[in-house]
């Protein structure tokens, strides 16, 4: 891959990791941060420090932004909007889908190519091609800079709606926290009988592959709105969760998480769908939305 000019605005932990990955990829990197000293380690590795945002965007190549929030994005870019006309901005700042769409509209009004993104790892994982970076927005921007963006991780194209990267990010973080919560509850349960967390997790990791298989099948049911209970019905799972609650009570393990699952399942049963698959529980979430 040939070296390209790239500007990085914002050198917090994530921004610094992004700039470092670009340097590792052999690119010519200009960096700016409100606190100039944060650029010192990157300058020592070959980055060029800009005195201000105007200087940082004075060259060519894509501008990568990773700052506190979307308000800070506009605060940095608005004064240099004229200089960015005809250029491409890749925004890797965390925010909501609505904020992403608003900034995309702002950019379009000023003739600026815009791509919104979500880095699906922590800073130490930036640069590993096994990790995803989600992108949504102008498809021409992603096509033009895919080789550069691959320095951060595997670029995943979610389409032209600039809000989708943030939307997926929120959903995937929710999934992560739910998995972490379930794993920690299960680890507390098994740990009460002396099972080491590492031993339990080795088995849990294998189980999650089966769970992933269930999710893939249930996704089709959700899209179709049809929930055949040919594998395991909600009624069966209501009975099964009772065993988890009994085991937890005997060991003094907090029951709030499984009780939440039971509450959602009981709503589905009460609505007359106890014979459907677990995927029907999505309707309990939708009613609460």
Buried (B, 14 or more C-beta within 10 A) or exposed (E): EEEBBBBBBBBBEBBBBBBBBBBEBEBBBBBBBBEBEBBEEBEEEEBBBBEBBEBBBEBEBBBBBBBBEBEBBBEBBEEBBEBBEEBBBBBBBBBBBEBBBBBBEBBBEBEBBBBBBBBBBEBEBBBEEEBBBBBBBBEEBBEBBEEBBBBBBBBBBBEEBBBBBBBBBBEBEEEEEEEEEBBEBBBBBBBBEEBEBEEBBEEBEEEBEEEEEBEEEBEEBBEEEEBEBEEEBBBBBBEEBEEBBEBBEEEEBEBEBBBEBBEBBBBBBEEEBBBBBBBBBBBBEEEEE
